[in-house]
Amino acid sequence: MAGQIQEEAATLPTAPADESFRDQLMMMTRAFNSSPLRNTIMGLCATIFAVIVATAVGQVVLNRWYRPFYDALERRDLQGFFYQLEIFAVIAAVLLVLNVGQTWLNQMIHLKLREGLVRDLIGEWMRPRRAFRLANAGAIGVNPDQRMHEDARHLSDLTTDLGVGLLQATILLVSFVGVLWSLSAGFVFHVGGSAFAIPGYMVWAAVIYAGVASWLSWLAGRPLIKLNGDRYGREAELRFSLMRVNEHIDAISLAGGEADEKRRLELDLATVLQSVRLIVRAVTGLTWVTASYGWITVIAPIVIASPVYFAGDLSFGGLMMAVGAFNQVHASLRWFVDNIGGIADWRATLLRVASFRAAILKTDELHEVEQRIEFAESQGDRMTLEKIEVASPGGCVRLEEADIEIKAGERVLVTGEPGAGKTLFFRAVAGLWPWGSGRIGMPAGEAVTFVPRTPYFPPGTLREVLSYPQGSQTFAETDLAASLTKAGLGRLVPALDRSERWDRELNDDDQRLLAFARLGLHRPRWVVIDEALDTLAGDARRRVMSILEEDLAKAAIVNIGRAERNGHFFTRVLHLAKHPEGHVLKPLRLNPAGAEKATPGAEMEVALRKRRA
């Protein structure tokens, strides 16, 4: 059955292949060692280790209690029976306290592991430019929210549960092997009038019994590693599709596109269900092994010890004590059998998280492979563009003017025919797209504000939106109100402290006006705009131009977009054009933790198509 499942799984799109298991663990271990929560987690682990050892001692004491208790039952000794019950009450009370303490410690380790892991992933992901580069690096950069939310939570939970379970099984094994070995020392077998003893008979029986079951369980459960990885990837795609439809439900409803969106969602759902079906088949095959093994275990220790008991060399109390010790040793040895599904799930989740983390780190290395634009600080208060060519898989974009110097306070328009690559040029100037040639010099010691075509508003109050990315207390309330009024959004002044999804609350024109109101409030000295002015017309455009002329009178403004329709705001015009003989970006291999191969351009287009499909 395992082979058949593996063959069927091969027909589905595969999850990223991984580096060696050791490499993944080493990378995650280095991240853990550098985590500020390391000492807290280590302290919790040391405490739970002590509790597990104390629990193991209590269980050994409980196992020894079996002999006098069952012997008292066999003798019908009522006084001895009640005395043993009193002893049991004390043992049980101590074990109860230890069990509750272990549960609390287990949950705290869950919590701290997840906190440390997600903080590490977010910290690496949110380093300057990394998130953008990762998003454009191919399939590994799609749905990072799934990796940092669901996968990180699942990995933390599984790591804690499996780790604590393995530790407990190991300690119990060490505690009871000696007990079971000493009990087996008195086992004598009588065959054909002769007697012989097998040292540690029940220990060897438990080892062989659990070993065979573990081997069979691994054969049946191994396909779950790949199948679980496939499933998590498809679940992420379905969730993203549902979020996308919800975000754009207005446009979908207006276009009457519900039927088409339903078809797309059903296709995503079908891939999830197919993955789940394969997992169901694999789990069913595994259950045949584990359930059969579990039922046989009910009588296995009694059957193993029965020859000695029926020969009269073992009392009933001794038999129960031997059975109890066998079950403890066997339970420790069968930890792998009981957790094969969880181990496969943990392995698949570790692959996803480790591959994602490795991809975050390796996206920076990607930029060292191809020829790229040189970025530096200019001498003096100026911006320079020297022989700029921007390479992409679709061709090369060139600034026709070879050596450009833009001084403080200048207004420059960069324009080109439709499809010339204006947004690509904007990203290159911003440092997001470094592939190409030439040199870009930014004004020394000055922050340059980049205004994208589609504005971004963080969740929160309108005051926070206007102040972004600075703190909400940076600007006086009168300045906030004045910037809104100048942009024609005076009606929003009373809503400064109201928290909303402003990208959903405001229409497109108001969103663009709000973005320029924020620009006028911050008053940067250097501004680069990507086609944002092209989306404005009429009164909205007049208000924005008034902000640029008055509030940003001393600022250098570089606008990338269509030719100016009227007026003479821009004093210089630069031209972008396709360069047929220029450098075309070659496919670059990104192989994070053995993840799928990707290119910075072609795979970017695939990723964008997935997002827009």
Buried (B, 14 or more C-beta within 10 A) or exposed (E): BBEEBBEBBEEBEEBBBBBEEEBBEEBBEEBBEEBEBBEBBEEBBEBBBEBBBBBBBBBBBBBBBBBBBBBBBEEEBEEBBEBBEEBEEEBEEBBEBBBEBBEBBBEBBBBBBBBBBBBBBEEBBEEEBBBBBBBBBBBBBBBBEBBBBBBBBBBBBBBBBBBBBBBBBBBBBEBBBBBBBEBBEEBBBBEEEEEEEBEBBBBEBBBEBBBEBBEBBBBBBBBBBBBBBBBBBBBBBBBBBEEBBEEEEEEBEEEEBEEEBEEBBEEBBEBBBBBBEBBEBBBEBBBEBBEEBBEEBEEBBBEBBEBBBEEEBBBEBBBBBBBBBBBBBBBBBBBBBBBBBBBBBBBBBBBBBBBBBBBBBBBEEBBEEBEBBEEEEBEEBBBBBBBBBBBBBBBBBBBEBEEBEBEBBBBBBBBBEEEBBBBBBBBBBBBBBBBBBBBBBBBEEBEBBBBBBEBEBEEBBBBBBBBBEEEBEBBEEEBBBBBBBBBBBEEBBEBBEEEBEBBEBBEEBBBBBBBBBBBBBBBBBBBBBBBBBBBBEEEBBEBBBBBBEEBBEEBBBBBBBBEBEEEEBBEEEBBBBBBEEBBBBBBBEBBBBBBBBBBBBBBBBBBEEBEEE
